[in-house]
Amino acid sequence: MLTIKNLSIKDNVFDYEMIHNLNFTLQENDKIAIIGSEGTGKSTLLKLLAGFPLNYIDYEGEVICHTKIVYVDQNISNRWNLYTLYEYFYKQDDIFRIQADLRKTLALFALDYNTIIDRHINTLSGGEKVKCALALAIARKPDILLLDEPSNDLDFQTIEFLENFMNHTQIPLFFISHDQRLLENVANGIIHLQHVHKQMLCKTFVYRGKYKDYKNLYFRKYESDLQIARKQRSDYQAKMKKFRQIYQKVEYQQNQAVRNPELARLLKKKIKSLKSQESRFLKEKETWIDIPELEEPMHIFFDGESKINHKKRIIEIDINHFLLPNHNTIERIYLNLRGNEACVIYGQNGVGKSTLIKAIIKYLDQQGIHYAYIPQDYMELLERGMSVIEYLNKKQSKYPDYRIRQILGQLGFKRDEMEAKCEDLSEGQKLKILLLLMVSIESEIIILDEPTRNISPINQDEIYDLFLQYQGAILAVSHDRLFIESVFDRIFELREDALVEI
């Protein structure tokens, strides 16, 4: 159906290898998840399999496929933002061939063809864009379906429909996702793309089985390899310490044996034997395994000391006739939050969650409450034209320049990336900058808008732990089911008429 043979992909702009020697055969009923941190080549791999001309890469190996592949982009706005849905649908396929199936599929996604067909892409919510892209892909009747982050911006109801579709479709799937629940519920195979050694070395892992089993295996192997690597180095240091003591003793005896030629000859022979032993010790180092690295280091922490008053009411808002950008009105919004509560808001796409977050931030500014904020669009806070180092030095005073560089290094940044412009970094790197800023400023509450979407699923647990450390209040918008279960004690649904605690 589709076979990948000895595939290696090199980025010819930044001159680094993305993927090394990937071998895989897609079989019937395969639901293969491609995972890894930002910049490891996941989307590039899907586009290459789909046959897109990619002038920023060189590749070796073969992709053998004689069936119809349909690719669903991560964000249709990138290309189609100024077009209507009619143009989006029918510039890509024949209207008469797909119209009936398109109407049917849109209806399954709770979208009416006649109502939306003349709308511009830039007027759709994030979830509506994803639904339309999926509907078109299904209507085109693919033999293989490639999905790039299909659950981004979807509400719970649509995610459940998407999971049901992915589980029951007979179409083999390659899909990229950061959603651990989606991975657990759908994937029956994993391709894990990993960059280690300051992103200079790429590794490719293929696993046939469930995501949760692979994740457990990944961390067991990491711990096992770490113990072996540490023991190899510890044993070597102990042997070398003993060796040096013996060598120094023999060398001293040799220097003292000037008047005893026979003893000097024996000691010279012993020195020669010791040097041979040293060569054997040095050769042992060639057999050592590398000290393993987690693929996306998140070595970032809040200080243990906290001056936050846990009984303090951080937020208490009561808004009547809350106006949304689409001119609809929510009759009443009431929310109160104390100093150590973790609260999450979810709701259907376009219902006004991000608008509510903006209103809450305005309230915090008016009340003089210190907060940290991570928006969906990181460039809302990051400053164009400013380097990472310049931005962090400007926005916080807790850490001096040298310490900022140390922490960025622990977060996997190379030296040139620390000096790079914020807008030129990957989304995962932008998130890490804002997380570092978050832990370096005094705050009573953290405001988060979909904070887990650009972190590799394998390492998302570290993000959960980071927020669990925080001593203040947390208010988040999220549809990440595992994140919600792991971190939050109060859950709200924003509906068309009210904000309701579940």
GUKOLDREN-809746 format. One record per residue: residue in three letters; x, y, z of N, C-alpha, C, O in turn. Coordinates in steps of 0.2 Angstrom, whole numbers, plus 5000, padded with zeros to 4 digits. Atoms other than C-alpha are relative to their C-alpha. Layout:
alaXYZXYZXYZXYZ;...
***
This chain:
met500449945000500050005000500450065000500450104995;leu499549955000501450125005500649985004500549955010;thr499350024997503250085009500550055000500650094995;ile499449954999504650195015500649965001500649925006;lys499450045000506350125012500650055001500750094997;asn499449964999507950205020499950074999500450104996;leu500149935001507250375020500450055005500350045011;ser499749954996508350515026499950074997499950084991;ile500249945002507850695025500550065003500650055009;lys499549954997509050845027499750074998499550084992;asp500249935001508551025029500550044997501150055000;asn499549975003509551115016500150085001500550114998;val500049924998509151295023500550005006500950045006;phe499649994994509851265040500549945001500949945006;asp499550055001510951115035500049955006500549955010;tyr500050054995510450985048499549944997499049954993;glu500450065002509650805046499450005004499550005011;met500650014996507850795051499849935002499749925007;ile500250074999507550615049500549954997500849974992;his499450045002508850475047499749924999499549895004;asn500150075001508550305039499349975002499349925006;leu500750034998506650275041499849954996499849964990;asn500350055004505950115036499349985003499349975009;phe500750024997504050075037499649984994499750014989;thr500550025005502649995028499350015003499249985008;leu500749994998500850055030499649944998499649924992;gln500450065002499649915031499350025001499150075004;glu500749994999497749895031499850015007500149985011;asn500349994993496849965046500650035005500550045011;asp499549974996498450055052499850075002499550114998;lys500149934998498250215062500750025004500850015010;ile499349984998500050275064500150075002500050114998;ala499949944997500450415075500850024999501249985001;ile499349975001502050525071500150055006499750105006;ile499949964994502650605087500750025000501250004997;gly499349974999504150715092499950075002499450105001;ser500049934999504550885097500050044994500150024988;glu500049955006504451045086500749994996501249994999;gly499450005004505651045072500349934998500949934995;thr499750075002505950855070499849984993500049924992;gly500250025007505150845053499449964999499349934994;lys500650045000503450775057499650024994499449984990;ser500449975005502450895045500449994993500149974988;thr499650015006503850885032500049934997499949924991;leu500150075002503750695032499349994997499349964991;leu500750015003501850695029500050044993499750014988;lys500049975006502050825015500449964995500249964989;leu499650045004503450725007499649944997499649924992;leu500450065002502250565007499450024996499249984992;ala500649975004500850675000500250024993499850034989;gly499849985007501950724985500150074999500150094994;phe499949935001502150904989500750024998501249985000;pro499349975001503650994981500350045005500050095007;leu499749974994504751034995500750034998501249994998;asn499349975002506251154990500450015005501050035004;tyr499549994995506951165007500349945003500749945008;ile499750064998507450985009500349964994500249984988;asp499750055004508550855001499849935003499849935009;tyr500150064996508150675004500349944996500449944990;glu499850075003508750495000499649955002499349955008;gly500450064998507850335000499450004995499450044990;glu500650015005506150284992499450005004499349985010;val500750004998504350314995499649974994499550004989;ile500350045006503350184985499350005002499149975007;cys500850004999501450214984499750004993499950044989;his500450005006500250174970499250015001498849994997;thr500749994998498650234979499950075001500450115001;lys500149924999497750404982500150025007499849995012;ile499849974994498450504996499650065001499750104996;val500349944998497450645004500350035006500350005011;tyr499749974995498350765015499650065003499350105000;val500449954997497450875028500550055004500950035009;asp499549954997498551035033499850015007499250015009;gln500149994993498751085051499650075000499250075005;asn500449945000497951255047499950034993500350054989;ile500249985007497051295031500050084999500150104993;ser499949935001497251485034500650024997500650074994;asn499349995003499051475029499950024992500350064990;arg500149995007498451465011499450034997499350064992;trp500649995002496651495010499650065004499050065003;asn500449954996496251635022499650054997499150074999;leu500449945004495651765009499549974995499150004992;tyr500550035005494551635000499449985004499349985010;thr500650034997492751575003500149935000500549904997;leu500050084999492351395008499949974993500149924991;tyr500150025007491651374990500649994996500849944993;glu499350005003493351414983500549955003500849924999;tyr499650054996494251314996499849934997500349894996;phe500250075001493251154992500149994992500349934991;tyr500050025007493151164973500650034996500650014990;lys499349995004494851234968500449945001500949934997;gln499650064999495451064975499749944997500049894996;asp500350065003494250954967499450024996499150084996;asp500649995004492750934955499450015004499249965008;ile500649994996491151004962499549944999499249925004;phe500550055001490050874954500249935002499749895004;arg499750064998491150734959499949995008499849945011;ile500050014993491150774978499550035004499450035010;gln500549964996489650884982499649965004499549985010;ala500550034996488450754988500449975006500149975012;asp499650024995489850674999500250055005500250045011;leu499849944996490350845005499450025005499550045011;arg500649984996488650895011499849955005499749975011;lys500150064995488450725020500550015006500350005011;thr499549994995490050745029500050065004500150055010;leu500149944996489850925034499449995005499550025011;ala500650014996488150875041500249965006500049975012;leu499750044994489050745052500450045005500450025011;phe499649964996490150875058499650065003499850115005;ala500449954997488650985063500050064996500050124999;leu499949945004488951105049499550004994499549944990;asp500550005005487551155036500450034994500650084994;tyr499749985006488251165018499850064998500250114996;asn500349945003487051295012500250065004500250125002;thr499849954996487451405027500750035000500850095001;ile499249984999489351405027500350014993500950044993;ile499650015007489751385008500350064998500850074995;asp499749935002489951575005500450045005500650095004;arg499649974995490851615021500750004998501049954995;his499349995001492651675020500349965006500149955011;ile499650044996493951565028500250045007500250015012;asn499749964994494551705040499450025004499550055010;thr500649994996492751715047499949945005499449945009;leu500250064997492751535053500450005007501050025007;ser499750014994493251485071500649944998500549914993;gly499550055001494751365073499749934999500049904994;gly500350075001493651215075499649994994499749944991;glu500450015006492551255060500549994994500449954989;lys499550015005494151265049500249935000500349904994;val499850075000494751095055499449954997499649914994;lys500550045002493051025052499950004992499849954989;cys500050005008492951085034500549974997500449944991;ala499450035003494651025030499949925000500149894995;leu500150074999494250855037499449974995499449924992;ala500650015005492550855027500249994993500049944990;leu499850005007493350895011500549934999500449904994;ala499550065000494750755014499649944999499749894995;ile500550065000493350625017499749994994499649944991;ala500450005006492350675002500449984994500149964989;arg499650015005493850654991500249924999500549904995;lys499950075000493850464995500749984999500949954994;pro499350025000495650434999500149935001499749905005;asp499850074998496550265000500450015006500449965010;ile499649984994497750345013499950075002499850114998;leu500249934997497350495024500650025005500849985009;leu499449974996498750605031499750065004499450115001;leu500349954996498150715046500550035004500950005008;asp499549964996499250855053499650035006499350085005;glu500349974994498650895071499250014999499050064999;pro500749995002496850855067499550025006499050055005;ser500549984994496150885085500150075002499850095007;asn499949934998496851065086499450045000499150044995;asp500649955000495551195091499349965000498850004999;leu500750035000494151065092499749995007500149995012;asp500450014993492851055106500049935001500149894997;phe500150074998492550895116499649964995499749904994;gln500550045004491050845105500349984994500249934991;thr499750025007492050855089500649965001500749924996;ile499550044999493550775096499849935001500049884998;glu500350074999492450625101499849974993499949924992;phe500250025007491750625083500649984996500649934993;leu499350015004493550635076500349935002500549894998;glu499750074998494150485087499649954997499849904995;asn500450055003492650385082500149994993500149934991;phe499950015007492950415064500749974999500749924995;met499350035001494850375065500049935002500349894999;asn500050074998494450215075499749964995499949904994;his500450045004493150155063500150004993499949964989;thr499950005007493750205046500449954998500949925001;gln499650055003494450075035500650034996501150004994;ile499449965003495650215028500649995004500650025010;pro499450004996497450185034500250075001500150124997;leu499949934998498050345043500750005002501049965006;phe499449974997499650435046499850065004499450105000;phe500249934997499350575059500550025005500849985008;ile499649974996500250695069499650035006499050065004;ser500449974994499550745087500550015006500949975007;his499849994994500050815103499549985006499749995012;asp500550024996498450755111500149935003500049884999;gln499850074997498950605123499449965000499449904999;arg500650055000497150545124499849984993499649924992;leu500150025007496950545105500549954998500349904995;leu499550055001498550445104499849945003499949885000;glu500150064997498050325117499449964997499349904997;asn500750035002496250295110500049984993499649944991;val500050025008496750285091500649964998500549914994;ala499450035004498550245087500149935002500049905007;asn499850074999499050065084500749994998501049944997;gly499350005002500850115079500350075001499950125001;ile499749944998502050245083500750014996501149964995;ile499449985002503450335073500250065004499950115004;his499849954995504450435085500750034997501250004996;leu499449975002505650565078500350045005499950085008;gln499649974995506950625090500650044998501050014994;his499449975001508350755090500350015007500050035011;val499649994994509650745103500750034999500950054994;his499349975001511450805107499950074997500250094992;lys500149935002510850995106499750004993499950044989;gln500450015006509750935091500549994994500350004988;met499650025005511250885081500049934997500249924992;leu500150075002510850705080499349985000499049985005;cys500750025000509250635075499949925000500349884997;lys500150074999508550465080499349984998498850034999;thr500650025003507050375072499849935003500249885003;phe500250064997506050245082499349984997498950024996;val500650025003504650135075499749945005500149905007;tyr500350054995503450035087499349984997498950034996;arg500750035002501949925082499749995007499849945010;gly500450014994500749945097499750065002499750114999;lys500349944997499850065108500550055003501050045004;tyr499649944998500450235112500350005008500850015009;lys499850014993500450205131500549955002500949965006;asp499550064999501450045130500750034997501250025000;tyr499449975003502750145119500350055005500950055006;lys499749954995502850285132500349975006500849995008;asn499750044994503150165146500649974998501149975002;leu499450035002504450075136500550054999501150045000;tyr499549945001505250245131500350025006500950035007;phe499749984994505450295149500449955004500949965007;arg499750054997505950125155500749994997501249985000;lys499450015003507350115142500450065002501050065002;tyr499649944998507850295146500349995007500950005008;glu499850014993508050255165500649945000501149955003;ser499550065001508950085160500750034997501250015000;asp499449975004510150175148500450055004501050055004;leu499749954995510450315161500449965005501049985006;gln499650044995510950185174500649974997501249975000;ile499550045003512050085162500650054999501250045000;ala499549955002512950245156500350035006500950045006;arg499749974994513250315173500449955003501049965006;lys499550054997513950145179500649994996501149984999;gln499450005005515050135164500550055002501150045003;arg499649944999515750305168500350005008500950015009;ser499850004993515850275187500549945001501049955004;asp499550065000516750105185500650024997501250015000;tyr499449985004517950185173500450055005501050045005;gln499749954996518350325185500449975006500949985008;ala499750044994518650205200500649964997501149965001;lys499550045002519750095189500650054998501250035000;met499549955001520750245183500350035006500950045006;lys499749974994520950315200500549955003501149975005;lys499650054997521650145206500749994996501249984998;phe499550015005522750135190500550055001501150045001;arg499549954999523550305193500450005006501050015007;gln499650014994523950265211500649954999501149965001;ile499550055002524850105205500650034996501250024997;tyr499549975005525750195191500450055003501050055002;gln499649954996526350335202500549975004501049995005;lys499650044996526950215214500649964997501249974999;val499550035004527950115201500550054997501150044997;glu499649945003528550275193500550025005501150045004;tyr499649974994529250335210500549945001501149965002;gln499550054999530050165213500649994995501149984996;gln499550005005530850165196500550065000501150054999;asn499549954999531650335199500549995006501050025006;gln499650014994532350275216500549944998500949935002;ala499650065002533150115207500550014996500749974992;val499449985004534550205199500649965001500949944996;arg499450054998535850095208499949935000500349895002;asn500250075001534949935205499749984993499149994992;pro500250015007534949895187499449944999499049954995;glu500550065001533949725189499350035002498850014999;leu500749974998532549815199499750054995499150054994;ala500249955005532549955186499749974994499249994991;arg500250045006532349825172499349985001498849984997;leu500750034999530849745181499550065001498950054998;leu500549944999530049915185499850034993499250054992;lys500149985007530249965167499549964996499149984993;lys500550055003529349805161499350015003498850015000;lys500749994997527949845174499750064997499150064996;ile500349935003527750025167499749984994499250014992;lys500350015006527549955150499449965000498949974996;ser500650044999526249825156499450055002498950045000;leu500549964997525349965165499750054994499150064994;lys500249965006525350075149499549964995499149994992;ser500550055005524549925139499350005004498850005000;gln500650004996523249915153499650074999499050074998;glu500449935001522850105151499750004993499250034993;ser500350015006522650075133499349964999498949984996;arg500650045000521349945136499450035004498950035001;phe500549964997520450055148499750054996499150064995;leu500349955005520350195135499649974995499250004992;lys500450035006519750075122499349985003498849984999;glu500650014997518350025134499550064999498950044998;lys500449945001517650205132499649994993499150024993;glu500350005006517250165114499449965000499049964996;thr500650045000515950035119499550035005498950005005;trp500549974996515050155131499450024996499450044990;ile500649975003513250195127500050085002500250105007;asp500149924998512850385126499650015006499149975007;ile500549984995512050465141499450024997499450074993;pro500649995004510250465135499750075002499850105008;glu500449944998509250625134499350004998499149964994;leu500749995002507450665135500050044994500350094993;glu500049965007506950735118499850075001500150114996;glu500249935000506250895124500150025007499650035011;pro499949994993507050945140499650065003499550115000;met500449944997505951055152500250015007499850015012;his499749984993507151095166499850075002500350115002;ile500249944998506151235173499550005006499149955006;phe500350014994505451265190499850065003500150125002;phe500249944996504551385201500450005007500649945009;asp499750004993505451435217499649975005499049985005;gly500450034995504951345232499650045005499150035007;glu500349954995504551495243499450044996499450054991;ser500649975002502851575241499750055005499750035011;lys500349954995502151735248499250014998498950065000;ile500749995002500351705240499649985006499649935009;asn500650014996498851715251499549964997499149984993;his500550055003497851555247499350025002498949994998;lys500749984999496351635255499750064996499150074996;lys500249945003496351785245499649994993499749944990;arg500550015006494951805231500450044995500450104995;ile499649975005496051835216499550034994499650084992;ile500549985005494551845204499350005002499149955005;glu500750004999492751895206499750044995499650104996;ile500349955005491851955191499349974999499149914999;asp500750015001490051965187499850054994499750114995;ile500149965006489652025169499349984998499249924996;asn500650015004487952045162500050024993500450074991;his500049985008487652045143500750004998500950054995;phe499350005002489451985139500050004992499749954989;leu500050005007489652035121500649974997501249984999;leu499550045004490651925109500150034993499850074991;pro499849975006491551975093499549994994499450034990;asn500550015006490151895082499350045002498850024999;his500649964998488952015091499549965004498949995006;asn500550044995488051875101500250025007500750055008;thr499949984993487851905119499849945005499449905004;ile500150054995488051785134499750045006499950095008;glu500449964995486751835147500350025006500350085009;arg499649994994487851815162500649965001500649904999;ile499350034998489651775167500150015007500250075009;tyr499849994993490051745185500649955001500549895000;leu499450054998491751675191500450035006500550095006;asn499649984995492651685207500649945001500549895000;leu499550055000494351605210500550035006500750085006;arg499549984995495451605226500749984999500949964993;gly499350005002497251605228500449944999500949944996;asn499650065002497751425226499549954996499749894996;glu500450055004496351355215500250004993500550054990;ala499850015007496651285198499349994996498949944997;cys500750005003495151315186500150004992500650044990;val499950015007494951265168499350024997498850004999;ile500649995004493651325155500149974993500649974990;tyr500050035006493151225140499350024997498950055000;gly500649985003491751255127500049994993500649984990;gln500050015007491251235109500450064997500550114999;asn499649955004492251325096499650064998499050064996;gly500449945002491751505093499650035006499250085005;val500449974995490851525110500250065004499850095007;gly499849944997491951655116500549995006500650035010;lys499650014994493251575128500650055000500850075005;ser499549965000494751675122499850075001500250115004;thr500349934999493651835122499950015008500150065011;leu500150004993493251795140500750015004500850045009;ile499349994998495151775144500250075000500550095005;lys499849935001495451945137499750045005500050095008;ala500449964995494052015148500349995007500350045011;ile499750014993494851935164500750035001500850065006;ile499449964999496552005160499950075001500350105005;lys500149934999495852175158499850015008500050065011;tyr500350004993494952145176500750005004500750045009;leu499450004996496652095183500450065000500750085005;asp499649945001497552245176499650065004500050105008;gln500449954996496152355184500149995007500150045011;gln499950014993496352275201500750005002500849995008;gly499350004998498252285201500249935002500749935006;ile499850074998498452095202500549974995500549984989;his499550025004500052025196499949934997499749885001;tyr500250065004499851885183500649984995500950034993;ala499650025006500851785170499549974995499049944997;tyr500550015005499951755154500449964994500949994991;ile499850045006500251625139499550004996499049954997;pro500650015005499151655124500149954995500649914995;gln500050045005498751545110500550024995500949984993;asp499549975005499751655098500550035004500550085007;tyr499449984995501451675107500250074998500550105002;met499849935002501851825096499650065002499850115001;glu500449954996500451915105500550045005500450095007;leu499649984994501751935119500850014997501150064999;leu499349995002503451905110500150064995499650084992;glu500049945004504152055101500549994994501049964994;arg499750015006504652045083500650044999500750105002;gly499349975000506452095079500450005006501050025005;met499650014994507052055096500249935001499849885000;ser499750064999508151915100499749975007499450005011;val500250034994507751785114500350035006499950055011;ile499649974994509051855126499850075001499650085007;glu500249934999508552035123499350005003499250045007;tyr500750004997506751995126499949985007499650015011;leu500150024993506951895142500450055005500250065010;asn499649954996508252025149499550065001499650105006;lys500449945000506952165145499449985005499250035008;lys500650014997505452075152500049985008499549975011;gln499950034993506152005169500750025003501150044999;ser499449984996507452055182500249955005500749965008;lys499850054995507551895192500649974999501149965003;tyr499450035003508851815182500550044997500350084992;pro499649965004510451895176500149964993499949914992;asp499950035007511051865158500349935000500049894996;tyr499650065001512251725161499549945003499549895000;arg500550064998510851625171499549994995499349934994;ile500550015006509551655157500349954995500049914993;arg499650045005510851575145500049935003499949884999;gln500050074997511051425157499449974999499349914997;ile500650035000509251395158499849984993499549934992;leu500250015007508951415140500449944997500149904993;gly499650065002510351285137499749945003499749894999;gln500450064997509451165149499449994997499149934997;leu500750015003507851195139500249984993499749974989;gly499950025007508751135123500250054995500350034989;phe499849955005509251295115500750004999501150005003;lys499350005002510851305105500250085001499750125001;arg499849934999511851465106499750054995499550104997;asp500249965006511351535089499250015001499050064999;glu500749994999509551505094499850055006499350085005;met500049954995509751605110500050084997499750124999;glu499949935003510251755099499550014994499550064991;ala500450005006508951715085499450055002499250065008;lys500649964999507351825083499549965002499449905000;cys500650044997505851775092499649974995499349914995;glu500550025005504751765077500349944995499949914992;asp499750055005506051645068500049935004500249885000;leu500050064997505851505081499449964999498949984997;ser500650045001504751355081499550015006499750055011;glu500549984995503151365091500249975007500050005012;gly499850034994503851245104500550045004500550055010;gln499549964997505351355107499750075003499950095008;lys500349934998504251515108499649985007499650025012;leu500450014993503151425122500549995005500450025011;lys499550004994504751385132500350075002500450085008;ile499849934998505251565131499550035005499750065010;leu500649974996503551615139500049965006499849995012;leu500050044993503651475152500650025004500550035010;leu499549984996505351535157499950075003500050095009;leu500249934998504651715158499549995006499550035011;met500550014995503251645168500349985007500050015012;val499750024993504351565182500550065003500750055008;ser499549954998505451725183499750065002500050115004;ile500349944998504151855187499549985006499249925006;glu500550014994503051875203499350004997499150054994;ser500750005002501251825200499649975005499849925009;glu500550044996499751775210499549964996499249914999;ile500450045005498851695195500449994994500750044991;ile499850015007499351615179499449994995498949954997;ile500550005005498251635164500349964994500849984991;leu499750055006498451495150499549994995498949984997;asp500450015006497651485133500349944996500749954992;glu499750065004497951305126500749995001501149994996;pro499350004999499651285134500449944998501049944998;thr499650065001500051105130500149984992500349934991;arg500150025007499751105111500750004996500749974991;asn499350005003501651135106500549965003501149975002;ile499550044996502451015118499949924998499449904997;ser500050075002502950835112499649965006499749975012;pro500450044995501650715120500449965005500249955011;ile499650044996503050605127500250045007500350015012;asn499749964995503650755138499550055003499650095007;gln500549964998501950835142499950005008499750045011;asp500150014993501950765160500450055004500250075009;glu499649954997503350885164499750065001499850105006;ile500449945000502251025160499450005005499350055009;tyr500550014995500850955171500350015007500150045011;asp499649994994502150945185500250075002500150095007;leu499949934999502651125182499550045003499550075008;phe500649974997500951185185499749985006499550025010;leu500250034994500651075199500450035006500250035012;gln499549974995502151155208499750075002499950095008;tyr500249934999501351325207499650015006499149985006;gln500449994994500751395223499450054999499050055004;gly500649955001499551525216499449974996499449914996;ala500650035004497951515206500249994993500650024990;ile499950015007497851455188499350004997498849974999;leu500650005004496551495175500249984993500650024990;ala499850025006496651405159499449994995498849974998;val500550025005495651375143500449944997501049944995;ser499750065002496051195137499549954998498949955000;his500350065002495351045127500449945001500249894999;asp499650064999496750935132499849965006499849985012;arg500450034995495850805142500549975006500349975011;leu499650034995497350725151500350065004500450055010;phe499849944996497950905156499550025005499750035011;ile500649984996496250945163500049955006499949975012;glu500050054995496250775173500550015005500450005011;ser499450014996497950795179500150075005500450065010;val499849934997498050985185499450035003499550075009;phe500549964998496351055188499549975005499349925004;asp500550024995495151045203499350034998498850015001;arg500649975001493751165196500050004992500450034989;ile500150015007493051135178499450044998498850035001;phe500549965002491951265169499849984993500349974989;glu500250005007490951255153499750064998499350095001;leu500349935003490651415143499549984995499749954990;arg500650015004488951395135499850064996500050124998;glu500249945004488051515123499650055005499550105003;asp500449964996487051575138500350015007500150065011;ala499749994993488151565154500749965000500849924996;leu499450034998489751505162499849955005499649975011;val500350044995489351345171500549955003500949924999;glu499650054997490351245184499849934999499249925001;ile500250075001490351055180500149965007500049905007;
***
